[in-house]
Amino acid sequence: MVITSRKRKHDTYRYIHFIEADGVDIEQVAAIDKDTYLIDSIVSHKGPKNGPKSKLFFKVHGLGYETKDDTWEPYKNIAKTEALQKYALEHPELRI
């Protein structure tokens, strides 16, 4: 699954893609698009527990990246990933 988000870098936007890490050839992905990242895991979240999902943000750890490179992503960017489903099972208070 590929999830696309826009990141502002200087005065332009670049598109970032997130895909599931399981069963994916990292070198093949890197050859396709430098702005495609494999989700290793979701490590934390922030936002209201009972508020709208649009206010939730998740800290995403990319496969092959250091912890310092983790990014905060809005719910809509990772809503359809298995990584979020797994994280939601570990955090039922989110009700997503």
Backbone as CSV, one residue per row, in Angstrom:
resi,resn,N_x,N_y,N_z,CA_x,CA_y,CA_z,C_x,C_y,C_z
1,MET,0.844,-1.173,0.000,0.000,0.000,0.000,0.888,1.234,0.000
2,VAL,0.554,2.196,-0.815,1.299,3.443,-0.884,0.426,4.565,-0.369
3,ILE,0.945,5.319,0.578,0.247,6.469,1.140,1.050,7.706,0.759
4,THR,0.395,8.713,0.270,1.083,9.908,-0.183,0.789,11.082,0.722
5,SER,1.804,11.856,1.040,1.593,13.083,1.801,2.486,14.168,1.220
6,ARG,2.122,15.407,1.467,2.936,16.526,1.005,3.734,17.077,2.169
7,LYS,4.998,17.315,1.946,5.871,17.917,2.953,6.411,19.212,2.391
8,ARG,6.337,20.266,3.153,6.871,21.536,2.681,8.375,21.559,2.924
9,LYS,9.106,21.850,1.908,10.559,21.960,2.010,10.924,23.249,1.293
10,HIS,11.342,24.209,2.058,11.626,25.551,1.554,10.318,26.138,1.010
11,ASP,10.262,26.555,-0.219,9.050,27.147,-0.765,8.297,26.218,-1.705
12,THR,8.665,24.965,-1.735,7.976,24.021,-2.612,7.494,22.835,-1.798
13,TYR,6.599,22.081,-2.384,6.125,20.857,-1.745,6.746,19.669,-2.452
14,ARG,7.070,18.665,-1.687,7.493,17.411,-2.288,6.568,16.335,-1.751
15,TYR,6.347,15.324,-2.505,5.427,14.268,-2.108,6.192,13.116,-1.479
16,ILE,5.686,12.653,-0.369,6.279,11.550,0.370,5.319,10.374,0.293
17,HIS,5.849,9.178,0.069,5.026,7.979,0.009,5.434,7.053,1.147
18,PHE,4.457,6.456,1.782,4.715,5.468,2.815,4.153,4.138,2.337
19,ILE,4.926,3.086,2.467,4.422,1.762,2.129,4.813,0.793,3.233
20,GLU,4.107,-0.312,3.297,4.375,-1.312,4.321,5.734,-1.963,4.069
21,ALA,6.460,-2.252,5.128,7.807,-2.805,5.016,7.817,-4.309,4.799
22,ASP,6.784,-5.009,5.216,6.767,-6.470,5.135,6.770,-6.955,3.691
23,GLY,7.734,-7.793,3.363,7.775,-8.424,2.056,8.145,-7.512,0.905
24,VAL,8.787,-6.396,1.182,9.144,-5.449,0.131,10.659,-5.424,-0.029
25,ASP,11.121,-5.411,-1.256,12.545,-5.320,-1.547,12.965,-3.854,-1.440
26,ILE,13.737,-3.527,-0.417,14.133,-2.145,-0.139,14.891,-1.532,-1.314
27,GLU,15.781,-2.282,-1.928,16.545,-1.744,-3.052,15.638,-1.432,-4.240
28,GLN,14.623,-2.256,-4.456,13.691,-2.011,-5.551,12.914,-0.718,-5.308
29,VAL,12.471,-0.515,-4.068,11.734,0.703,-3.728,12.625,1.923,-3.904
30,ALA,13.856,1.846,-3.433,14.777,2.974,-3.547,15.052,3.322,-5.000
31,ALA,15.076,2.330,-5.849,15.326,2.574,-7.264,14.145,3.258,-7.939
32,ILE,12.957,3.043,-7.418,11.749,3.618,-8.018,11.595,5.086,-7.674
33,ASP,11.728,5.427,-6.391,11.402,6.786,-5.967,12.135,7.103,-4.675
34,LYS,12.911,8.182,-4.682,13.661,8.551,-3.480,12.759,9.075,-2.375
35,ASP,11.511,9.433,-2.689,10.576,9.932,-1.679,9.588,8.862,-1.231
36,THR,9.955,7.602,-1.385,9.138,6.496,-0.900,9.840,5.893,0.306
37,TYR,9.111,5.778,1.389,9.682,5.268,2.633,8.890,4.061,3.108
38,LEU,9.592,3.099,3.657,8.957,1.912,4.208,8.689,2.143,5.687
39,ILE,7.473,1.854,6.103,7.123,2.002,7.513,7.618,0.780,8.262
40,ASP,8.491,1.012,9.223,8.931,-0.057,10.108,7.935,-0.209,11.245
41,SER,7.569,0.922,11.852,6.616,0.878,12.961,6.113,2.282,13.277
42,ILE,5.052,2.308,14.031,4.557,3.557,14.606,4.939,3.504,16.070
43,VAL,5.621,4.531,16.549,6.199,4.465,17.891,5.444,5.270,18.940
44,SER,4.662,6.247,18.525,3.872,7.009,19.495,2.824,7.833,18.755
45,HIS,1.998,8.489,19.545,0.962,9.339,18.955,0.755,10.562,19.831
46,LYS,0.091,11.569,19.251,-0.289,12.744,20.019,-1.601,13.262,19.443
47,GLY,-2.332,13.941,20.291,-3.632,14.467,19.887,-4.711,13.998,20.853
48,PRO,-5.929,14.502,20.690,-7.012,14.167,21.616,-7.488,12.720,21.461
49,LYS,-7.707,12.056,22.585,-8.183,10.665,22.552,-9.609,10.572,22.018
50,ASN,-10.447,11.528,22.362,-11.855,11.464,21.968,-12.217,12.478,20.896
51,GLY,-11.224,13.135,20.348,-11.471,14.145,19.328,-11.529,13.534,17.941
52,PRO,-11.618,14.372,16.940,-11.653,13.867,15.565,-10.315,13.253,15.166
53,LYS,-10.380,12.259,14.285,-9.157,11.589,13.829,-8.218,12.567,13.129
54,SER,-8.777,13.605,12.540,-7.948,14.574,11.823,-6.983,15.313,12.746
55,LYS,-7.207,15.231,14.054,-6.326,15.895,15.024,-5.251,14.956,15.573
56,LEU,-5.267,13.686,15.147,-4.287,12.707,15.612,-3.048,12.711,14.732
57,PHE,-1.898,12.620,15.371,-0.623,12.519,14.671,0.126,11.316,15.223
58,PHE,0.848,10.641,14.352,1.572,9.437,14.728,3.042,9.573,14.348
59,LYS,3.895,9.153,15.270,5.335,9.193,15.012,5.704,7.906,14.270
60,VAL,6.166,8.068,13.032,6.458,6.939,12.153,7.962,6.719,12.085
61,HIS,8.361,5.466,12.297,9.767,5.079,12.177,9.931,4.371,10.841
62,GLY,10.795,4.908,9.984,11.040,4.314,8.670,12.070,3.208,8.738
63,LEU,11.848,2.166,7.963,12.767,1.039,7.917,14.119,1.502,7.392
64,GLY,15.166,1.197,8.140,16.516,1.564,7.738,16.942,2.953,8.179
65,TYR,16.082,3.653,8.909,16.403,5.004,9.369,16.660,5.011,10.862
66,GLU,17.359,6.021,11.315,17.619,6.181,12.743,16.413,6.817,13.416
67,THR,16.326,6.670,14.731,15.223,7.235,15.503,15.122,8.744,15.309
68,LYS,16.234,9.408,15.149,16.216,10.862,14.967,15.514,11.269,13.670
69,ASP,15.337,10.328,12.754,14.688,10.605,11.480,13.184,10.314,11.488
70,ASP,12.648,9.875,12.636,11.209,9.611,12.732,10.432,10.878,12.413
71,THR,9.262,10.713,11.817,8.448,11.874,11.444,7.056,11.772,12.046
72,TRP,6.471,12.936,12.334,5.088,12.998,12.798,4.194,13.117,11.573
73,GLU,3.274,12.189,11.444,2.382,12.159,10.289,0.934,12.227,10.749
74,PRO,0.103,12.968,10.023,-1.320,13.006,10.366,-1.982,11.664,10.076
75,TYR,-3.060,11.421,10.772,-3.813,10.167,10.627,-4.080,9.828,9.168
76,LYS,-4.501,10.804,8.380,-4.900,10.517,7.000,-3.762,9.961,6.156
77,ASN,-2.516,10.262,6.497,-1.380,9.774,5.710,-1.091,8.301,5.924
78,ILE,-1.496,7.765,7.063,-1.178,6.367,7.371,-2.414,5.553,7.731
79,ALA,-3.591,6.103,7.489,-4.850,5.492,7.924,-5.033,4.060,7.426
80,LYS,-4.561,3.749,6.251,-4.827,2.440,5.657,-3.643,1.487,5.737
81,THR,-2.737,1.725,6.665,-1.555,0.863,6.773,-1.732,-0.191,7.851
82,GLU,-1.068,-1.310,7.651,-1.073,-2.363,8.663,-0.354,-1.909,9.925
83,ALA,0.640,-1.041,9.768,1.373,-0.534,10.929,0.425,0.196,11.877
84,LEU,-0.502,0.970,11.332,-1.460,1.679,12.182,-2.440,0.698,12.813
85,GLN,-2.863,-0.304,12.073,-3.768,-1.315,12.639,-3.114,-2.015,13.830
86,LYS,-1.853,-2.359,13.685,-1.120,-3.006,14.777,-1.004,-2.057,15.970
87,TYR,-0.653,-0.805,15.709,-0.513,0.185,16.783,-1.849,0.394,17.493
88,ALA,-2.940,0.432,16.745,-4.270,0.639,17.321,-4.656,-0.516,18.248
89,LEU,-4.255,-1.731,17.906,-4.532,-2.876,18.787,-3.806,-2.731,20.117
90,GLU,-2.627,-2.128,20.086,-1.843,-1.917,21.302,-2.317,-0.700,22.091
91,HIS,-3.144,0.149,21.448,-3.628,1.382,22.068,-5.142,1.534,21.815
92,PRO,-5.941,0.661,22.453,-7.389,0.685,22.192,-8.068,1.993,22.606
93,GLU,-7.422,2.786,23.422,-8.015,4.065,23.828,-8.173,5.023,22.651
94,LEU,-7.458,4.764,21.564,-7.563,5.643,20.392,-8.879,5.477,19.641
95,ARG,-9.463,4.303,19.683,-10.731,4.001,18.996,-10.697,4.392,17.517
96,ILE,-9.707,3.881,16.823,-9.625,4.156,15.384,-9.836,2.902,14.573
